[in-house]
Amino acid sequence: MQQLKHNHNMILAPLLALVMLATRGHHDLSPVHLPDASWAVFFLLGLYLPQRWLFTLFFLLAAGMDYISITWGGVSSFCVTGAYLLLIPAYWSLWLSARIHQPQGQLTFADLLPLALYALAGTLVCELISSGGFYFFSGRFVDTNWIEFSDRLITYLPGNLKNQALYLGLAAIIHTLVSLLRHKLNRQQNLAT
């Protein structure tokens, strides 16, 4: 896929950062909170803004938000252990899954199914690394075993898949609308010349 022009990067990167700022820390939709969009943000970074330094910047943004939530926001630090570092490869799997499937030229309707499959694969790997890393390496669970981990996976995976589908579906709709608008504007410019 053609990388976005610099002026589009200047719009999309802050927009994705705002989405993360608005949603990070809330796992489920409620009357006052949107579900966490961080996983979708990392996938969309890989798709639209493939610069590695942006991945690093967004990871630091996520970690900084977690730090602020814990130190000043009163959020529990239960999930912050040495296993927190495994979020780097977890988020990287989302970014990389978008990078692996790079449509040539403009993203088309035919690209949606393969892209959805890559998003699903990246989300599954992210879940295994983040949840598995926390379960097996955080020190918060005694007598860890694969059966209990499987039960936890069955509990948490559907919600994470639902959130990912929600945000990536919204991104697909926005992408389609922007593409249609751009096509219409280009056609009008061509007719005017």
C-alpha positions as CSV (number, residue, x, y, z in Angstrom):
1,M,0.0,0.0,0.0
2,Q,1.3,3.4,-0.8
3,Q,2.4,5.2,2.3
4,L,0.3,8.1,3.3
5,K,1.6,11.5,2.2
6,H,3.3,13.5,4.9
7,N,0.3,15.8,5.5
8,H,-1.9,12.7,6.1
9,N,0.6,11.4,8.6
10,M,0.4,14.7,10.4
11,I,-3.4,14.1,10.8
12,L,-3.5,10.4,11.3
13,A,-0.8,10.0,14.0
14,P,-2.3,12.5,16.4
15,L,-5.8,11.1,15.7
16,L,-4.7,7.6,16.6
17,A,-3.0,9.0,19.7
18,L,-6.2,10.8,20.7
19,V,-8.2,7.5,20.3
20,M,-5.7,5.8,22.5
21,L,-5.8,8.6,25.1
22,A,-9.6,8.5,25.1
23,T,-10.0,4.8,25.5
24,R,-6.9,3.2,27.2
25,G,-7.7,1.6,30.5
26,H,-11.3,0.6,29.9
27,H,-11.7,-3.0,28.6
28,D,-15.5,-2.9,28.0
29,L,-18.1,-0.5,26.7
30,S,-20.1,1.2,29.4
31,P,-22.3,4.2,29.6
32,V,-19.3,6.4,30.4
33,H,-16.3,4.6,28.8
34,L,-15.4,3.4,25.4
35,P,-13.5,0.0,25.3
36,D,-9.8,0.1,24.9
37,A,-8.7,0.7,21.3
38,S,-5.0,0.2,21.9
39,W,-4.8,-3.1,20.0
40,A,-6.6,-1.6,17.0
41,V,-4.3,1.5,17.1
42,F,-1.2,-0.7,16.9
43,F,-2.7,-2.6,13.9
44,L,-3.7,0.6,12.2
45,L,-0.2,2.0,12.8
46,G,1.3,-0.9,11.0
47,L,-1.2,-0.5,8.1
48,Y,-1.0,3.3,7.6
49,L,2.1,4.6,9.4
50,P,4.7,1.8,9.2
51,Q,7.7,3.8,10.6
52,R,9.2,1.9,13.5
53,W,9.8,5.0,15.5
54,L,6.1,5.6,15.6
55,F,5.6,2.1,17.0
56,T,8.1,3.0,19.7
57,L,6.4,6.3,20.3
58,F,3.0,4.8,20.7
59,F,4.3,2.1,23.0
60,L,5.8,4.8,25.2
61,L,2.5,6.7,25.0
62,A,0.6,3.6,26.2
63,A,3.2,2.9,29.0
64,G,3.1,6.5,30.1
65,M,-0.7,6.5,30.2
66,D,-0.5,3.4,32.4
67,Y,2.0,5.0,34.7
68,I,-0.1,8.1,35.0
69,S,-3.3,6.1,35.7
70,I,-1.5,4.2,38.4
71,T,0.4,7.0,40.1
72,W,-2.2,9.8,39.9
73,G,-5.4,8.1,38.7
74,G,-5.8,5.5,41.5
75,V,-5.8,2.6,39.1
76,S,-4.6,-0.7,40.5
77,S,-1.0,-1.7,39.6
78,F,-1.9,-5.4,39.7
79,C,-1.1,-5.9,36.0
80,V,2.3,-4.1,36.2
81,T,5.0,-6.7,36.8
82,G,8.1,-7.8,34.9
83,A,5.7,-9.4,32.5
84,Y,4.6,-5.9,31.4
85,L,7.6,-5.9,29.0
86,L,5.9,-8.7,27.0
87,L,3.5,-6.1,25.8
88,I,6.2,-5.0,23.4
89,P,6.1,-8.2,21.4
90,A,2.4,-8.5,21.9
91,Y,1.7,-5.0,20.3
92,W,4.5,-5.7,17.8
93,S,2.5,-8.7,16.6
94,L,-0.4,-6.4,15.7
95,W,1.8,-3.9,14.0
96,L,3.6,-6.6,12.1
97,S,0.4,-8.5,11.0
98,A,-0.7,-5.3,9.3
99,R,2.8,-4.8,7.7
100,I,2.9,-8.4,6.4
101,H,-0.3,-7.9,4.3
102,Q,0.4,-4.7,2.5
103,P,-2.0,-4.2,-0.5
104,Q,-0.3,-2.8,-3.6
105,G,-1.6,0.7,-4.4
106,Q,-4.9,1.7,-2.8
107,L,-6.6,-0.5,-0.3
108,T,-9.5,-2.1,-2.1
109,F,-12.6,-4.1,-1.2
110,A,-10.8,-7.3,-2.3
111,D,-8.1,-6.5,0.3
112,L,-10.6,-6.6,3.2
113,L,-10.9,-10.3,3.7
114,P,-7.1,-11.0,3.7
115,L,-6.6,-7.9,5.9
116,A,-9.3,-9.1,8.3
117,L,-7.5,-12.5,8.5
118,Y,-4.2,-10.9,9.3
119,A,-5.9,-8.7,11.9
120,L,-7.4,-11.8,13.5
121,A,-4.0,-13.6,13.5
122,G,-2.3,-10.6,15.0
123,T,-5.0,-10.3,17.6
124,L,-4.7,-13.9,18.6
125,V,-0.9,-13.7,18.9
126,C,-1.2,-10.5,20.9
127,E,-3.7,-12.2,23.2
128,L,-1.5,-15.2,23.7
129,I,1.6,-13.1,24.4
130,S,0.0,-10.6,26.7
131,S,-2.3,-12.9,28.6
132,G,0.1,-15.8,28.6
133,G,3.0,-13.6,29.6
134,F,1.0,-12.1,32.5
135,Y,-0.4,-15.5,33.6
136,F,2.9,-17.4,33.5
137,F,5.5,-14.7,34.2
138,S,3.9,-12.1,36.4
139,G,4.3,-14.0,39.7
140,R,0.6,-13.2,40.5
141,F,-0.6,-16.8,40.0
142,V,0.7,-19.8,41.9
143,D,0.7,-23.3,40.3
144,T,0.2,-22.1,36.8
145,N,-1.0,-24.7,34.3
146,W,-2.2,-24.8,30.7
147,I,-5.7,-25.8,31.7
148,E,-6.3,-22.8,33.9
149,F,-4.7,-20.6,31.2
150,S,-7.0,-22.0,28.6
151,D,-10.0,-21.2,30.8
152,R,-8.7,-17.6,31.2
153,L,-8.2,-17.4,27.5
154,I,-11.8,-18.5,26.9
155,T,-12.9,-15.8,29.3
156,Y,-11.0,-12.8,28.0
157,L,-10.4,-13.5,24.3
158,P,-14.0,-12.9,23.1
159,G,-14.1,-9.4,24.6
160,N,-10.8,-8.5,23.0
161,L,-11.9,-9.9,19.6
162,K,-15.1,-7.8,19.9
163,N,-13.2,-4.6,20.7
164,Q,-10.8,-5.2,17.9
165,A,-13.7,-5.9,15.4
166,L,-15.5,-2.8,16.6
167,Y,-12.6,-0.4,16.1
168,L,-11.2,-2.0,12.9
169,G,-14.7,-2.1,11.5
170,L,-15.1,1.7,12.2
171,A,-11.7,2.3,10.7
172,A,-12.8,0.4,7.5
173,I,-15.9,2.5,7.3
174,I,-13.9,5.7,7.8
175,H,-11.3,4.6,5.2
176,T,-14.1,3.9,2.7
177,L,-15.8,7.2,3.2
178,V,-12.5,9.1,2.9
179,S,-11.6,7.2,-0.2
180,L,-15.0,7.9,-1.8
181,L,-14.7,11.6,-0.9
182,R,-11.2,11.8,-2.3
183,H,-12.3,10.0,-5.5
184,K,-15.2,12.4,-5.9
185,L,-12.9,15.5,-5.3
186,N,-10.4,14.2,-7.8
187,R,-13.1,13.6,-10.4
188,Q,-14.4,17.1,-9.9
189,Q,-10.9,18.6,-10.3
190,N,-10.4,16.6,-13.5
191,L,-13.7,17.8,-14.9
192,A,-12.8,21.4,-14.0
193,T,-9.5,21.3,-15.9
